[in-house]
Amino acid sequence: MNNTSLKEETAFKRISAIIENLIANNSLYQERLDKEKMINYIYDLFNKPNVEIIEQEELIKRINGILVLHSVAGTLNDFTPEEMTIFDEAVKRK
């Protein structure tokens, strides 16, 4: 195995472990996200060999932000017309 392949495998394992932990500890993520799809999606987002230079806490923060975005995406589509009206009014007040 060459050095690049080893770095990519290490990056994949690191990203996978973080995502598995975040999803295991968040019921919204469990309900709304496909763990395997998110692992592959986030792995593809990062420049794999450079994942090793990102500090663990920073990597967790970045991955969590992506998971939040994906877990709440489409939430407005689930609103009833009444709930959408309430939401629109709340947004207008801000």
DORONU-895123 format. One line per field, with one value per residue (C-alpha): z, y, x; residue number from 1; residue in three letters. Coordinates in Angstrom, 1 decimal, decimal comma, padded with zeros to 4 digits. Layout:
Z	(Z | ...)
Y	(Y | ...)
X	(X | ...)
resi	(NUM | ...)
resn	(ALA | ...)
end
This chain:
Z	(000,0 | -001,0 | 001,3 | -000,4 | 000,0 | 003,6 | 004,3 | 002,5 | 004,5 | 007,7 | 006,8 | 005,9 | 009,3 | 011,2 | 009,5 | 009,8 | 013,6 | 014,1 | 012,1 | 013,8 | 017,2 | 016,4 | 014,9 | 017,8 | 020,2 | 018,4 | 017,8 | 015,1 | 013,1 | 013,7 | 012,4 | 009,4 | 008,1 | 006,4 | 008,2 | 005,2 | 002,8 | 005,1 | 005,7 | 001,9 | 001,3 | 003,9 | 003,0 | -000,6 | 000,6 | 002,3 | 000,6 | 002,0 | 002,6 | 004,4 | 006,9 | 009,0 | 009,6 | 010,9 | 014,7 | 016,1 | 017,7 | 014,5 | 012,4 | 014,7 | 014,6 | 010,8 | 010,4 | 013,0 | 011,1 | 007,9 | 009,7 | 011,2 | 007,8 | 006,2 | 009,1 | 009,0 | 005,2 | 004,0 | 007,5 | 006,1 | 003,6 | 006,5 | 007,9 | 007,5 | 006,0 | 009,5 | 010,8 | 007,8 | 008,5 | 012,1 | 010,9 | 008,4 | 011,1 | 013,5 | 010,8 | 009,9 | 013,6 | 013,7)
Y	(000,0 | 003,3 | 006,4 | 008,2 | 005,1 | 004,7 | 008,4 | 008,0 | 004,9 | 006,6 | 009,7 | 007,5 | 005,7 | 008,9 | 010,5 | 007,3 | 007,2 | 010,8 | 010,4 | 007,1 | 008,7 | 011,9 | 009,9 | 007,4 | 010,3 | 012,3 | 011,0 | 013,6 | 012,4 | 008,8 | 009,6 | 011,7 | 010,6 | 007,5 | 006,9 | 005,2 | 007,9 | 010,7 | 009,0 | 008,7 | 012,3 | 013,9 | 011,8 | 013,0 | 016,7 | 016,7 | 016,7 | 013,2 | 013,4 | 016,8 | 015,5 | 014,4 | 018,0 | 019,1 | 019,0 | 016,5 | 019,1 | 021,2 | 018,1 | 017,1 | 020,7 | 020,8 | 017,4 | 018,2 | 021,3 | 019,3 | 016,7 | 019,5 | 021,0 | 017,7 | 016,7 | 019,9 | 020,3 | 019,9 | 020,4 | 023,3 | 020,9 | 018,9 | 021,9 | 022,0 | 025,3 | 026,5 | 025,7 | 027,5 | 030,6 | 030,6 | 030,2 | 033,0 | 035,3 | 034,4 | 035,1 | 038,5 | 039,6 | 039,0)
X	(000,0 | 001,5 | 001,6 | -001,3 | -003,6 | -002,6 | -003,4 | -006,8 | -007,6 | -006,6 | -008,7 | -011,7 | -011,5 | -011,1 | -014,1 | -016,2 | -015,5 | -016,5 | -019,7 | -020,7 | -020,2 | -022,1 | -025,0 | -025,1 | -025,5 | -028,1 | -031,7 | -032,4 | -029,4 | -030,5 | -034,0 | -033,0 | -029,6 | -028,2 | -024,9 | -023,2 | -024,3 | -023,1 | -019,7 | -019,1 | -020,5 | -018,3 | -015,3 | -015,6 | -015,9 | -012,6 | -009,2 | -008,4 | -004,7 | -005,1 | -007,6 | -004,7 | -003,6 | -007,0 | -007,2 | -009,7 | -012,0 | -012,0 | -012,8 | -015,7 | -017,0 | -016,9 | -018,5 | -021,2 | -022,1 | -022,5 | -024,7 | -026,9 | -027,4 | -028,3 | -030,6 | -032,7 | -032,7 | -036,2 | -037,7 | -039,8 | -041,3 | -042,7 | -044,6 | -048,4 | -049,7 | -050,6 | -047,1 | -045,6 | -047,7 | -046,5 | -042,9 | -043,2 | -044,6 | -041,8 | -039,2 | -040,8 | -040,5 | -036,8)
resi	(1 | 2 | 3 | 4 | 5 | 6 | 7 | 8 | 9 | 10 | 11 | 12 | 13 | 14 | 15 | 16 | 17 | 18 | 19 | 20 | 21 | 22 | 23 | 24 | 25 | 26 | 27 | 28 | 29 | 30 | 31 | 32 | 33 | 34 | 35 | 36 | 37 | 38 | 39 | 40 | 41 | 42 | 43 | 44 | 45 | 46 | 47 | 48 | 49 | 50 | 51 | 52 | 53 | 54 | 55 | 56 | 57 | 58 | 59 | 60 | 61 | 62 | 63 | 64 | 65 | 66 | 67 | 68 | 69 | 70 | 71 | 72 | 73 | 74 | 75 | 76 | 77 | 78 | 79 | 80 | 81 | 82 | 83 | 84 | 85 | 86 | 87 | 88 | 89 | 90 | 91 | 92 | 93 | 94)
resn	(MET | ASN | ASN | THR | SER | LEU | LYS | GLU | GLU | THR | ALA | PHE | LYS | ARG | ILE | SER | ALA | ILE | ILE | GLU | ASN | LEU | ILE | ALA | ASN | ASN | SER | LEU | TYR | GLN | GLU | ARG | LEU | ASP | LYS | GLU | LYS | MET | ILE | ASN | TYR | ILE | TYR | ASP | LEU | PHE | ASN | LYS | PRO | ASN | VAL | GLU | ILE | ILE | GLU | GLN | GLU | GLU | LEU | ILE | LYS | ARG | ILE | ASN | GLY | ILE | LEU | VAL | LEU | HIS | SER | VAL | ALA | GLY | THR | LEU | ASN | ASP | PHE | THR | PRO | GLU | GLU | MET | THR | ILE | PHE | ASP | GLU | ALA | VAL | LYS | ARG | LYS)
end
